[in-house]
Amino acid sequence: MSGLTDTDLHHLRRCVELAGLALAEGDEPFGSVLVGGDGQVLFEDHNRVKGGDATRHPELAIAQWAAAQLSPGARAAATVYTSGEHCAMCAAAHGWAELGRIVYVVAGARLAELREQWGLAPSPVAALPITAVAPRVPVEGPVPQLAGEVEAMYERCFGPQ
């Protein structure tokens, strides 16, 4: 993506690190960071679904935290960076929380493609683009220069064993 800044790439690299941490902990490799309009990192997390709750996505945690902790103006000025495009659940939470921009590394449709290549069942939730669920949210992605690293983690987690 040509519109990304060095700051955007810095935060996306942190998301990739968080995805790697999740994978190292035996979880699915997804990581996300919430950055305020002033550039301060406000919240970060990674997937926590290994305990059996498939809703414990970092993007949902960010939306819930932001709704409880930030004013409407601060939420609108914030950016969510994430290693993988929001699923429909997380995109809806983002929209309802009225958070600002989303920047992601790998598209949900790409993960769905990879899952199919690996012979896995499709996800129980359709791989809709964020804008199909939350049409007013500004979205940037995918980011090819970091996609290979994220896709390699997907393969280690979901690919043929």
DSSP file (Angstrom, degrees, kcal/mol; ACC not computed):
  #  RESIDUE AA STRUCTURE BP1 BP2  ACC     N-H-->O    O-->H-N    N-H-->O    O-->H-N    TCO  KAPPA ALPHA  PHI   PSI    X-CA   Y-CA   Z-CA
    1    1 A M    >         0   0    0      0, 0.0     3,-0.8     0, 0.0   144,-0.0   0.000 360.0 360.0 360.0 127.7    0.0    0.0    0.0
    2    2 A S  T 3   +     0   0    0      1,-0.2     0, 0.0     0, 0.0     0, 0.0   0.729 360.0  63.3 -78.1 -21.5    1.5    3.3   -1.1
    3    3 A G  T 3  S+     0   0    0      2,-0.0    -1,-0.2     0, 0.0     2,-0.2   0.448  77.6 110.7 -84.7   0.9   -0.4    5.4    1.5
    4    4 A L    <   -     0   0    0     -3,-0.8     2,-0.2     1,-0.1    99,-0.0  -0.522  55.9-147.1 -80.8 142.8    1.3    3.8    4.5
    5    5 A T     >  -     0   0    0     -2,-0.2     4,-2.2     1,-0.1     5,-0.2  -0.490  30.8-104.0 -96.9 170.7    3.8    5.7    6.6
    6    6 A D  H  > S+     0   0    0      1,-0.2     4,-2.2     2,-0.2     5,-0.1   0.858 124.7  55.3 -60.9 -35.1    6.8    4.5    8.5
    7    7 A T  H  > S+     0   0    0      2,-0.2     4,-2.2     1,-0.2    -1,-0.2   0.916 105.8  50.8 -64.3 -43.8    4.7    4.8   11.7
    8    8 A D  H  > S+     0   0    0      1,-0.2     4,-2.5     2,-0.2    -2,-0.2   0.940 111.4  47.9 -57.5 -47.3    2.0    2.6   10.2
    9    9 A L  H  X S+     0   0    0     -4,-2.2     4,-2.4     1,-0.2    -1,-0.2   0.868 107.9  55.9 -64.3 -36.5    4.6    0.0    9.3
   10   10 A H  H  X S+     0   0    0     -4,-2.2     4,-1.6     2,-0.2    -1,-0.2   0.945 111.1  43.4 -59.0 -48.8    6.1    0.2   12.8
   11   11 A H  H  X S+     0   0    0     -4,-2.2     4,-1.8     1,-0.2    -2,-0.2   0.876 112.3  53.0 -68.0 -36.6    2.7   -0.6   14.4
   12   12 A L  H  X S+     0   0    0     -4,-2.5     4,-2.1     1,-0.2    -1,-0.2   0.887 105.5  54.5 -66.0 -36.8    2.0   -3.4   11.9
   13   13 A R  H  X S+     0   0    0     -4,-2.4     4,-2.2     1,-0.2    -1,-0.2   0.888 106.0  52.7 -62.8 -37.0    5.4   -5.0   12.7
   14   14 A R  H  X S+     0   0    0     -4,-1.6     4,-2.6     2,-0.2    -1,-0.2   0.896 106.4  53.5 -64.0 -38.4    4.3   -5.0   16.3
   15   15 A C  H  X S+     0   0    0     -4,-1.8     4,-2.3     2,-0.2    -2,-0.2   0.905 107.7  50.3 -61.3 -40.9    1.1   -6.8   15.3
   16   16 A V  H  X S+     0   0    0     -4,-2.1     4,-2.2     2,-0.2    -2,-0.2   0.905 109.7  51.1 -63.9 -41.2    3.2   -9.4   13.5
   17   17 A E  H  X S+     0   0    0     -4,-2.2     4,-2.2     2,-0.2    -2,-0.2   0.924 110.3  49.0 -59.9 -44.6    5.3   -9.8   16.7
   18   18 A L  H  X S+     0   0    0     -4,-2.6     4,-2.4     2,-0.2    12,-0.2   0.878 108.9  52.7 -64.2 -37.7    2.1  -10.3   18.7
   19   19 A A  H  X S+     0   0    0     -4,-2.3     4,-2.4     2,-0.2    -1,-0.2   0.910 109.3  50.0 -62.5 -41.4    0.8  -12.8   16.2
   20   20 A G  H  X S+     0   0    0     -4,-2.2     4,-2.6     2,-0.2    -2,-0.2   0.880 108.6  52.2 -63.6 -38.6    4.1  -14.7   16.7
   21   21 A L  H  X S+     0   0    0     -4,-2.2     4,-1.7     2,-0.2    -2,-0.2   0.919 108.8  50.3 -62.6 -44.3    3.7  -14.6   20.4
   22   22 A A  H  <>S+     0   0    0     -4,-2.4     5,-3.0     1,-0.2     3,-0.3   0.937 111.5  48.1 -59.0 -46.3    0.2  -16.0   20.1
   23   23 A L  H ><5S+     0   0    0     -4,-2.4     3,-1.8     1,-0.2    -2,-0.2   0.912 109.2  52.9 -61.8 -43.1    1.5  -18.8   17.9
   24   24 A A  H 3<5S+     0   0    0     -4,-2.6    -1,-0.2     1,-0.3    -2,-0.2   0.803 107.4  53.1 -62.0 -29.2    4.4  -19.5   20.4
   25   25 A E  T 3<5S-     0   0    0     -4,-1.7    -1,-0.3    -3,-0.3    -2,-0.2   0.338 126.9-101.2 -87.7   6.4    1.7  -19.8   23.1
   26   26 A G  T < 5S+     0   0    0     -3,-1.8    -3,-0.2     1,-0.3     2,-0.2   0.688  85.2 118.3  84.9  18.6   -0.2  -22.4   21.1
   27   27 A D  S   <S-     0   0    0     -5,-3.0    -1,-0.3    -6,-0.2    21,-0.1  -0.593  75.5 -77.7-111.3 174.3   -2.8  -20.0   19.9
   28   28 A E        -     0   0    0     -2,-0.2     2,-1.6     1,-0.1    19,-0.4  -0.513  53.6-108.2 -73.0 140.8   -3.9  -18.8   16.4
   29   29 A P        +     0   0    0      0, 0.0     2,-0.4     0, 0.0   -10,-0.2  -0.500  68.8 124.8 -82.7  84.5   -1.5  -16.1   15.0
   30   30 A F        +     0   0    0     -2,-1.6    17,-2.2   -12,-0.2     2,-0.3  -0.999  28.7 176.3-136.9 135.7   -3.3  -12.8   15.2
   31   31 A G  E     -A   46   0A   0     -2,-0.4    52,-2.5    15,-0.2     2,-0.3  -0.994   3.7-174.1-140.7 147.6   -2.1   -9.6   16.9
   32   32 A S  E     -AB  45  82A   0     13,-2.6    13,-2.1    -2,-0.3     2,-0.4  -0.979   8.6-161.1-144.1 152.3   -3.6   -6.1   17.1
   33   33 A V  E     -AB  44  81A   0     48,-2.6    48,-3.0    -2,-0.3     2,-0.5  -0.998  10.1-148.7-135.4 135.7   -2.6   -2.7   18.4
   34   34 A L  E     -AB  43  80A   0      9,-3.4     8,-2.9    -2,-0.4     9,-1.3  -0.930  18.0-170.6-104.0 124.7   -4.8    0.3   19.2
   35   35 A V  E     -AB  41  79A   0     44,-2.9    44,-2.7    -2,-0.5     6,-0.2  -0.967  16.4-131.1-120.2 128.0   -3.1    3.7   18.6
   36   36 A G    >   -     0   0    0      4,-3.0     3,-2.4    -2,-0.5    42,-0.1  -0.192  31.9-100.0 -70.3 166.1   -4.6    6.9   19.7
   37   37 A G  T 3  S+     0   0    0     37,-0.3    -1,-0.1     1,-0.3    41,-0.1   0.710 124.4  58.2 -59.1 -21.8   -4.8   10.0   17.5
   38   38 A D  T 3  S-     0   0    0      2,-0.1    -1,-0.3     0, 0.0     3,-0.1   0.411 122.1-105.9 -88.9   1.2   -1.7   11.4   19.3
   39   39 A G  S <  S+     0   0    0     -3,-2.4     2,-0.3     1,-0.3    -2,-0.1   0.392  74.7 138.5  92.2  -3.2    0.3    8.3   18.3
   40   40 A Q        -     0   0    0      1,-0.1    -4,-3.0    -5,-0.1     2,-0.5  -0.581  58.7-120.5 -79.0 135.1    0.3    6.7   21.7
   41   41 A V  E     +A   35   0A   0     -2,-0.3    -6,-0.2    -6,-0.2     3,-0.1  -0.648  35.3 175.8 -72.2 121.6   -0.2    2.9   21.9
   42   42 A L  E     -     0   0A   0     -8,-2.9     2,-0.3    -2,-0.5    -7,-0.2   0.763  59.2  -3.5 -99.7 -32.0   -3.3    2.5   24.0
   43   43 A F  E     -A   34   0A   0     -9,-1.3    -9,-3.4     2,-0.0    -1,-0.4  -0.974  56.3-178.0-162.7 142.9   -3.9   -1.2   24.0
   44   44 A E  E     +A   33   0A   0     -2,-0.3     2,-0.3   -11,-0.2   -11,-0.2  -0.991  12.5 154.6-145.5 153.4   -2.5   -4.3   22.3
   45   45 A D  E     -A   32   0A   0    -13,-2.1   -13,-2.6    -2,-0.3     2,-0.3  -0.964  24.3-139.2-162.7 172.5   -3.4   -8.0   22.4
   46   46 A H  E     -A   31   0A   0     -2,-0.3   -15,-0.2   -15,-0.2   -27,-0.1  -0.879  46.8 -64.2-136.4 171.2   -3.2  -11.3   20.5
   47   47 A N        +     0   0    0    -17,-2.2    10,-0.2   -19,-0.4   -20,-0.1  -0.218  40.1 179.5 -58.1 144.4   -5.6  -14.1   19.9
   48   48 A R    >   +     0   0    0      8,-2.3     3,-0.6     5,-0.2     5,-0.3  -0.171  40.7 119.5-138.1  39.6   -6.7  -16.1   22.9
   49   49 A V  G >   +     0   0    0      1,-0.2     3,-2.3   -21,-0.1     8,-0.1   0.576  46.2  91.6 -86.3  -9.9   -9.0  -18.7   21.4
   50   50 A K  G 3  S+     0   0    0      1,-0.3    -1,-0.2     2,-0.1     4,-0.1   0.725  76.4  66.6 -62.3 -20.2   -7.1  -21.8   22.5
   51   51 A G  G <  S-     0   0    0     -3,-0.6    -1,-0.3     2,-0.2    -2,-0.1   0.499 125.2 -95.4 -78.2  -3.0   -9.1  -22.0   25.7
   52   52 A G  S <  S+     0   0    0     -3,-2.3     2,-1.0     1,-0.2    -2,-0.1   0.275  93.7 113.9 110.2 -11.8  -12.2  -22.8   23.7
   53   53 A D    >   -     0   0    0     -5,-0.3     3,-1.7     1,-0.1    -2,-0.2  -0.805  44.8-169.3 -95.7 100.2  -13.8  -19.4   23.4
   54   54 A A  T 3  S+     0   0    0     -2,-1.0    -1,-0.1     1,-0.3    -5,-0.1   0.490  78.8  68.0 -69.6  -2.5  -13.6  -18.7   19.6
   55   55 A T  T 3   +     0   0    0      1,-0.1     2,-2.3    -7,-0.1    -1,-0.3   0.439  65.7 105.7 -94.4   0.5  -14.6  -15.0   20.2
   56   56 A R    <   +     0   0    0     -3,-1.7    -8,-2.3    -8,-0.1    -1,-0.1  -0.344  46.2 149.8 -83.9  62.2  -11.4  -14.0   22.0
   57   57 A H     >  -     0   0    0     -2,-2.3     4,-2.0   -10,-0.2     3,-0.2  -0.671  53.9-127.8 -90.6 146.7  -10.0  -12.1   19.1
   58   58 A P  H  > S+     0   0    0      0, 0.0     4,-2.3     0, 0.0     5,-0.1   0.833 108.5  57.6 -65.4 -30.2   -7.7   -9.1   19.8
   59   59 A E  H  > S+     0   0    0      2,-0.2     4,-2.0     1,-0.2     5,-0.1   0.882 107.6  47.0 -67.9 -36.8   -9.8   -6.8   17.6
   60   60 A L  H  > S+     0   0    0     -3,-0.2     4,-2.5     2,-0.2     5,-0.2   0.909 110.8  52.3 -68.2 -42.1  -12.9   -7.5   19.7
   61   61 A A  H  X S+     0   0    0     -4,-2.0     4,-2.6     1,-0.2    -2,-0.2   0.897 109.1  50.8 -60.0 -40.0  -10.9   -6.9   22.9
   62   62 A I  H  X S+     0   0    0     -4,-2.3     4,-3.0     2,-0.2     5,-0.2   0.939 110.2  48.3 -63.0 -47.1   -9.7   -3.6   21.5
   63   63 A A  H  X S+     0   0    0     -4,-2.0     4,-2.3     1,-0.2    -2,-0.2   0.910 114.0  46.9 -61.1 -42.2  -13.3   -2.5   20.6
   64   64 A Q  H  X S+     0   0    0     -4,-2.5     4,-1.5     2,-0.2    -1,-0.2   0.922 114.3  46.4 -66.4 -43.8  -14.5   -3.5   24.1
   65   65 A W  H  X S+     0   0    0     -4,-2.6     4,-2.2    -5,-0.2     5,-0.3   0.940 113.5  48.9 -62.9 -46.8  -11.7   -1.8   25.8
   66   66 A A  H  X S+     0   0    0     -4,-3.0     4,-2.6     1,-0.2    -2,-0.2   0.893 108.3  53.4 -62.2 -41.2  -12.0    1.4   23.7
   67   67 A A  H  < S+     0   0    0     -4,-2.3    -1,-0.2    -5,-0.2    -2,-0.2   0.856 116.7  39.4 -62.2 -34.1  -15.8    1.6   24.3
   68   68 A A  H  < S+     0   0    0     -4,-1.5    -2,-0.2    -3,-0.2    -1,-0.2   0.769 127.4  30.2 -84.9 -27.3  -15.2    1.4   28.1
   69   69 A Q  H  < S+     0   0    0     -4,-2.2     2,-0.3    -5,-0.1    -3,-0.2   0.666 106.4  63.9-111.1 -20.1  -12.1    3.6   28.3
   70   70 A L  S  < S-     0   0    0     -4,-2.6    -1,-0.0    -5,-0.3     0, 0.0  -0.802  73.1-117.5-116.5 150.6  -12.2    6.3   25.6
   71   71 A S     >  -     0   0    0     -2,-0.3     4,-2.4     1,-0.1     5,-0.2  -0.347  39.2-104.6 -70.5 161.2  -14.5    9.2   24.7
   72   72 A P  H  > S+     0   0    0      0, 0.0     4,-2.3     0, 0.0     5,-0.2   0.897 123.0  50.8 -54.9 -40.6  -16.3    9.0   21.3
   73   73 A G  H  > S+     0   0    0      1,-0.2     4,-1.6     2,-0.2     5,-0.1   0.903 109.7  48.9 -65.0 -41.2  -13.9   11.6   19.9
   74   74 A A  H  > S+     0   0    0      2,-0.2     4,-0.7     1,-0.2   -37,-0.3   0.882 111.2  50.7 -66.8 -37.6  -10.8    9.6   21.1
   75   75 A R  H >< S+     0   0    0     -4,-2.4    25,-1.6     1,-0.2     3,-0.9   0.933 109.7  49.9 -63.9 -44.8  -12.2    6.4   19.6
   76   76 A A  H 3< S+     0   0    0     -4,-2.3    25,-0.3    23,-0.3    -1,-0.2   0.818 111.2  49.5 -64.7 -30.4  -12.9    8.1   16.2
   77   77 A A  H 3< S+     0   0    0     -4,-1.6    -1,-0.2    -5,-0.2    -2,-0.2   0.588  95.4  96.7 -83.9 -10.8   -9.3    9.5   16.1
   78   78 A A    <<  -     0   0    0     -3,-0.9    23,-0.4    -4,-0.7     2,-0.4  -0.333  61.5-145.3 -80.9 160.0   -7.7    6.1   16.9
   79   79 A T  E     -B   35   0A   0    -44,-2.7   -44,-2.9    21,-0.2     2,-0.6  -0.984   3.9-149.2-123.2 136.6   -6.3    3.6   14.5
   80   80 A V  E     -Bc  34 102A   0     21,-2.8    23,-2.6    -2,-0.4     2,-0.4  -0.937  12.8-166.1-104.8 122.1   -6.4   -0.2   14.9
   81   81 A Y  E     +Bc  33 103A   0    -48,-3.0   -48,-2.6    -2,-0.6     2,-0.3  -0.866  14.6 173.3-103.4 140.5   -3.5   -2.1   13.3
   82   82 A T  E     -Bc  32 104A   0     21,-2.3    23,-1.4    -2,-0.4   -50,-0.2  -1.000  40.8-134.2-152.8 148.4   -3.8   -5.8   12.9
   83   83 A S  E    S+     0   0A   0    -52,-2.5    23,-1.8    -2,-0.3     2,-0.4   0.836  97.0  30.3 -70.9 -32.5   -2.0   -8.7   11.4
   84   84 A G  E    S- c   0 106A   0    -53,-0.3    23,-0.2    21,-0.2    -1,-0.1  -0.971  97.3 -94.7-129.3 144.1   -5.1  -10.1    9.7
   85   85 A E        -     0   0    0     21,-3.1     6,-0.1    -2,-0.4    -2,-0.1  -0.216  54.5 -93.2 -54.2 141.3   -8.2   -8.4    8.5
   86   86 A H        -     0   0    0      4,-0.1    22,-0.2     1,-0.1    -1,-0.1  -0.242  37.0-127.6 -54.0 138.5  -11.1   -8.2   11.0
   87   87 A C     >  -     0   0    0     -3,-0.1     4,-2.8     1,-0.1     5,-0.2  -0.294  37.8 -92.3 -74.1 174.7  -13.6  -11.0   10.8
   88   88 A A  H  > S+     0   0    0     38,-0.5     4,-2.3     1,-0.2     5,-0.2   0.885 127.2  52.9 -60.1 -39.8  -17.3  -10.0   10.6
   89   89 A M  H  > S+     0   0    0      1,-0.2     4,-2.1     2,-0.2    -1,-0.2   0.939 114.0  41.5 -60.5 -47.7  -17.7  -10.2   14.4
   90   90 A C  H  > S+     0   0    0      2,-0.2     4,-2.5     1,-0.2    -2,-0.2   0.862 112.5  53.7 -72.0 -36.2  -14.7   -7.9   15.0
   91   91 A A  H  X S+     0   0    0     -4,-2.8     4,-2.5     2,-0.2    -1,-0.2   0.911 110.0  48.9 -62.8 -41.6  -15.6   -5.5   12.1
   92   92 A A  H  X S+     0   0    0     -4,-2.3     4,-3.0    -5,-0.2     5,-0.2   0.926 111.2  49.0 -63.5 -44.3  -19.1   -5.1   13.6
   93   93 A A  H  X S+     0   0    0     -4,-2.1     4,-2.3     2,-0.2    -2,-0.2   0.908 110.8  51.2 -61.4 -41.3  -17.6   -4.4   17.1
   94   94 A H  H  X>S+     0   0    0     -4,-2.5     5,-1.9     2,-0.2     4,-0.6   0.930 112.6  46.0 -60.1 -47.0  -15.3   -1.9   15.5
   95   95 A G  H ><5S+     0   0    0     -4,-2.5     3,-0.9     1,-0.2    -2,-0.2   0.924 112.7  48.9 -63.1 -45.4  -18.2   -0.2   13.8
   96   96 A W  H 3<5S+     0   0    0     -4,-3.0    -1,-0.2     1,-0.3    -2,-0.2   0.855 111.1  50.1 -64.8 -34.3  -20.4   -0.2   16.9
   97   97 A A  H 3<5S-     0   0    0     -4,-2.3    -1,-0.3    -5,-0.2    -2,-0.2   0.591 107.8-131.8 -77.5  -9.4  -17.6    1.2   19.0
   98   98 A E  T <<5 +     0   0    0     -3,-0.9    -3,-0.2    -4,-0.6    -2,-0.1   0.890  43.4 169.4  56.9  43.7  -17.1    3.9   16.4
   99   99 A L      < -     0   0    0     -5,-1.9   -23,-0.3     1,-0.2    -1,-0.1  -0.378  27.9-121.6 -75.9 163.9  -13.4    3.5   16.2
  100  100 A G        -     0   0    0    -25,-1.6   -21,-0.2   -22,-0.3    -1,-0.2   0.399  60.7  -5.1 -83.9-140.1  -11.4    5.1   13.4
  101  101 A R        -     0   0    0    -23,-0.4   -21,-2.8   -25,-0.3     2,-0.4  -0.054  53.1-151.7 -59.3 148.8   -9.2    3.7   10.7
  102  102 A I  E     -cd  80 139A   0     36,-2.4    38,-2.3   -23,-0.2     2,-0.4  -0.984   9.1-173.4-120.3 135.9   -8.1    0.0   10.4
  103  103 A V  E     +cd  81 140A   0    -23,-2.6   -21,-2.3    -2,-0.4     2,-0.3  -0.993  12.7 179.2-127.8 123.9   -4.9   -1.1    8.8
  104  104 A Y  E     -c   82   0A   0     36,-2.4   -21,-0.2    -2,-0.4     3,-0.1  -0.877  27.8-148.8-127.6 158.3   -4.3   -4.8    8.2
  105  105 A V  E    S+     0   0A   0    -23,-1.4    38,-2.2    -2,-0.3     2,-0.4   0.936  83.0  28.5 -87.9 -56.0   -1.6   -7.0    6.8
  106  106 A V  E    S-c   84   0A   0    -23,-1.8   -21,-3.1    36,-0.2    -1,-0.3  -0.921  80.5-123.4-116.8 132.6   -3.4  -10.0    5.3
  107  107 A A     >  -     0   0    0     -2,-0.4     4,-1.7   -23,-0.2     3,-0.3  -0.360  16.9-126.0 -69.7 147.8   -7.0  -10.0    3.9
  108  108 A G  H  > S+     0   0    0      1,-0.2     4,-2.3     2,-0.2     5,-0.2   0.861 112.1  58.2 -60.1 -36.9   -9.6  -12.4    5.4
  109  109 A A  H  > S+     0   0    0      1,-0.2     4,-2.1     2,-0.2    -1,-0.2   0.852 103.4  53.3 -63.3 -33.6  -10.3  -13.6    1.8
  110  110 A R  H  > S+     0   0    0     -3,-0.3     4,-2.5     2,-0.2    -1,-0.2   0.913 108.1  48.8 -67.8 -42.2   -6.6  -14.6    1.5
  111  111 A L  H  X S+     0   0    0     -4,-1.7     4,-2.7     2,-0.2    -2,-0.2   0.912 110.3  51.7 -62.6 -41.2   -6.8  -16.6    4.7
  112  112 A A  H  X S+     0   0    0     -4,-2.3     4,-2.0     2,-0.2    -2,-0.2   0.907 109.6  50.8 -60.4 -41.4   -9.9  -18.3    3.4
  113  113 A E  H  X S+     0   0    0     -4,-2.1     4,-2.4     2,-0.2    -2,-0.2   0.924 111.0  47.6 -59.8 -47.3   -8.0  -19.1    0.2
  114  114 A L  H  X S+     0   0    0     -4,-2.5     4,-2.1     1,-0.2    -2,-0.2   0.913 109.2  53.4 -62.9 -43.4   -5.1  -20.6    2.1
  115  115 A R  H  <>S+     0   0    0     -4,-2.7     5,-2.7     1,-0.2    -1,-0.2   0.904 109.8  48.8 -58.3 -41.2   -7.5  -22.7    4.3
  116  116 A E  H ><5S+     0   0    0     -4,-2.0     3,-1.6     1,-0.2    -1,-0.2   0.925 109.0  52.3 -65.1 -43.8   -9.1  -24.1    1.1
  117  117 A Q  H 3<5S+     0   0    0     -4,-2.4    -1,-0.2     1,-0.3    -2,-0.2   0.852 108.9  51.2 -58.7 -35.2   -5.6  -24.9   -0.4
  118  118 A W  T 3<5S-     0   0    0     -4,-2.1    -1,-0.3    -5,-0.2    -2,-0.2   0.421 118.1-113.3 -85.1   2.1   -4.7  -26.8    2.8
  119  119 A G  T < 5 +     0   0    0     -3,-1.6    -3,-0.2     1,-0.2     2,-0.2   0.733  66.1 146.9  76.1  22.5   -7.9  -28.8    2.6
  120  120 A L      < -     0   0    0     -5,-2.7    -1,-0.2    -6,-0.2     3,-0.1  -0.566  55.2-100.7 -89.9 155.0   -9.5  -27.3    5.7
  121  121 A A        -     0   0    0     -2,-0.2    -1,-0.1     1,-0.1    -5,-0.0  -0.389  50.1 -95.7 -64.7 149.6  -13.1  -26.7    6.3
  122  122 A P        -     0   0    0      0, 0.0    -1,-0.1     0, 0.0     4,-0.1  -0.278  48.2 -89.7 -64.1 156.7  -14.2  -23.1    5.8
  123  123 A S        -     0   0    0      2,-0.2     4,-0.1     1,-0.1   -11,-0.0  -0.281  33.1-118.9 -58.7 151.2  -14.4  -20.8    8.8
  124  124 A P  S    S+     0   0    0      0, 0.0     2,-0.4     0, 0.0    -1,-0.1   0.624 101.6  60.4 -70.0 -10.3  -17.8  -20.8   10.5
  125  125 A V  S    S-     0   0    0      3,-0.0    -2,-0.2   -37,-0.0     0, 0.0  -0.967  97.2-108.4-119.9 133.5  -18.0  -17.1    9.7
  126  126 A A        -     0   0    0     -2,-0.4     2,-2.0     1,-0.1   -38,-0.5  -0.262  27.8-118.8 -59.2 142.2  -17.9  -15.7    6.1
  127  127 A A        +     0   0    0    -40,-0.1    -1,-0.1    -4,-0.1   -40,-0.1  -0.525  50.0 169.7 -83.2  71.6  -14.7  -13.9    5.1
  128  128 A L        -     0   0    0     -2,-2.0   -20,-0.1     1,-0.1     2,-0.1  -0.587  39.3-107.3 -83.2 144.5  -16.4  -10.6    4.4
  129  129 A P    >>  -     0   0    0      0, 0.0     3,-1.6     0, 0.0     4,-0.8  -0.418  30.9-114.7 -64.9 149.7  -14.3   -7.5    3.8
  130  130 A I  H >> S+     0   0    0      1,-0.3     4,-3.3     2,-0.2     3,-1.4   0.898 115.9  58.3 -51.0 -44.0  -14.5   -5.0    6.7
  131  131 A T  H 34 S+     0   0    0      1,-0.3    -1,-0.3     2,-0.2     6,-0.1   0.692  97.3  60.7 -67.1 -17.7  -16.3   -2.5    4.6
  132  132 A A  H <4 S+     0   0    0     -3,-1.6    -1,-0.3     2,-0.1    -2,-0.2   0.770 117.7  30.7 -74.7 -25.0  -19.1   -5.0    3.9
  133  133 A V  H << S+     0   0    0     -3,-1.4    -2,-0.2    -4,-0.8    -3,-0.1   0.825 137.3  22.5 -98.8 -42.5  -19.8   -5.0    7.6
  134  134 A A  S >< S+     0   0    0     -4,-3.3     3,-1.8    -5,-0.2    -1,-0.2  -0.722  70.8 177.9-127.8  78.5  -18.8   -1.5    8.7
  135  135 A P  T 3  S+     0   0    0      0, 0.0    -1,-0.1     0, 0.0    -4,-0.1   0.653  74.8  55.7 -65.5 -18.1  -19.0    0.6    5.5
  136  136 A R  T 3  S+     0   0    0      2,-0.1    -5,-0.1     0, 0.0    -2,-0.0   0.522  82.3 103.5 -91.7  -4.0  -18.0    3.9    7.1
  137  137 A V  S <  S-     0   0    0     -3,-1.8     2,-0.3    -7,-0.1   -36,-0.1  -0.650  74.5-126.9 -81.0 126.4  -14.7    2.7    8.5
  138  138 A P        -     0   0    0      0, 0.0   -36,-2.4     0, 0.0     2,-0.4  -0.591  35.1-170.7 -71.2 130.0  -11.6    3.8    6.6
  139  139 A V  E     -d  102   0A   0     -2,-0.3     2,-0.4   -38,-0.2   -36,-0.2  -0.967  17.1-173.9-129.9 138.0   -9.6    0.7    5.8
  140  140 A E  E     +d  103   0A   0    -38,-2.3   -36,-2.4    -2,-0.4     3,-0.1  -1.000  29.6 159.6-129.9 133.2   -6.1    0.1    4.4
  141  141 A G        +     0   0    0     -2,-0.4     2,-0.2     1,-0.3   -36,-0.1  -0.757  26.6  49.3 153.3 164.3   -4.7   -3.3    3.5
  142  142 A P        -     0   0    0      0, 0.0    -1,-0.3     0, 0.0   -37,-0.2   0.562  49.1-157.5 -76.2 172.0   -3.4   -5.7    2.6
  143  143 A V    >>  -     0   0    0    -38,-2.2     3,-1.8    -2,-0.2     4,-1.1  -0.873   4.1-168.0-120.1  94.9    0.3   -4.8    3.1
  144  144 A P  H 3> S+     0   0    0      0, 0.0     4,-0.7     0, 0.0     3,-0.3   0.795  79.8  66.0 -57.1 -33.5    2.4   -7.1    0.8
  145  145 A Q  H 34 S+     0   0    0      1,-0.2     4,-0.1     2,-0.1   -40,-0.0   0.693 115.7  28.6 -68.2 -14.9    5.7   -6.3    2.4
  146  146 A L  H <> S+     0   0    0     -3,-1.8     4,-1.5   -41,-0.1     3,-0.4   0.475  97.9  89.9-114.9  -8.2    4.6   -8.0    5.7
  147  147 A A  H  X S+     0   0    0     -4,-1.1     4,-3.1    -3,-0.3     5,-0.3   0.852  79.4  60.2 -62.5 -37.7    2.2  -10.6    4.3
  148  148 A G  H  X S+     0   0    0     -4,-0.7     4,-2.0     1,-0.2    -1,-0.2   0.899 105.2  48.5 -58.8 -41.9    4.7  -13.3    3.7
  149  149 A E  H  > S+     0   0    0     -3,-0.4     4,-1.5     2,-0.2    -1,-0.2   0.907 114.5  45.2 -65.6 -42.2    5.6  -13.5    7.4
  150  150 A V  H  X S+     0   0    0     -4,-1.5     4,-2.3     2,-0.2    -2,-0.2   0.923 112.2  51.1 -68.0 -44.0    2.0  -13.6    8.5
  151  151 A E  H  X S+     0   0    0     -4,-3.1     4,-2.3     1,-0.2    -1,-0.2   0.857 106.1  55.9 -63.2 -34.0    1.1  -16.2    5.9
  152  152 A A  H  X S+     0   0    0     -4,-2.0     4,-2.1    -5,-0.3    -1,-0.2   0.890 107.8  48.7 -64.0 -38.4    4.0  -18.4    7.1
  153  153 A M  H  X S+     0   0    0     -4,-1.5     4,-2.2     2,-0.2    -2,-0.2   0.904 108.7  53.6 -66.3 -40.4    2.6  -18.3   10.6
  154  154 A Y  H  X>S+     0   0    0     -4,-2.3     4,-3.8     1,-0.2     5,-0.8   0.925 108.7  49.8 -57.7 -43.2   -0.8  -19.2    9.2
  155  155 A E  H  X5S+     0   0    0     -4,-2.3     4,-1.4     1,-0.2    -1,-0.2   0.915 109.5  50.3 -64.6 -41.6    0.7  -22.2    7.5
  156  156 A R  H  <5S+     0   0    0     -4,-2.1    -1,-0.2     1,-0.2    -2,-0.2   0.867 121.1  36.1 -62.6 -34.5    2.5  -23.3   10.7
  157  157 A C  H  <5S+     0   0    0     -4,-2.2    -2,-0.2    -5,-0.1    -3,-0.2   0.921 137.0  12.9 -83.5 -47.3   -0.8  -23.0   12.6
  158  158 A F  H  <5S+     0   0    0     -4,-3.8    -3,-0.2    -5,-0.2    -2,-0.2   0.645 102.1  98.4-108.0 -19.8   -3.4  -24.2   10.0
  159  159 A G  S  <<S-     0   0    0     -4,-1.4   -44,-0.0    -5,-0.8    -4,-0.0   0.092  88.0 -56.2 -72.5-178.7   -1.5  -25.8    7.2
  160  160 A P              0   0    0      0, 0.0    -1,-0.2     0, 0.0   -41,-0.1  -0.299 360.0 360.0 -58.7 135.4   -0.7  -29.4    6.5
  161  161 A Q              0   0    0     -3,-0.1    -2,-0.1    -4,-0.0    -5,-0.0   0.426 360.0 360.0 -96.4 360.0    1.0  -31.1    9.4
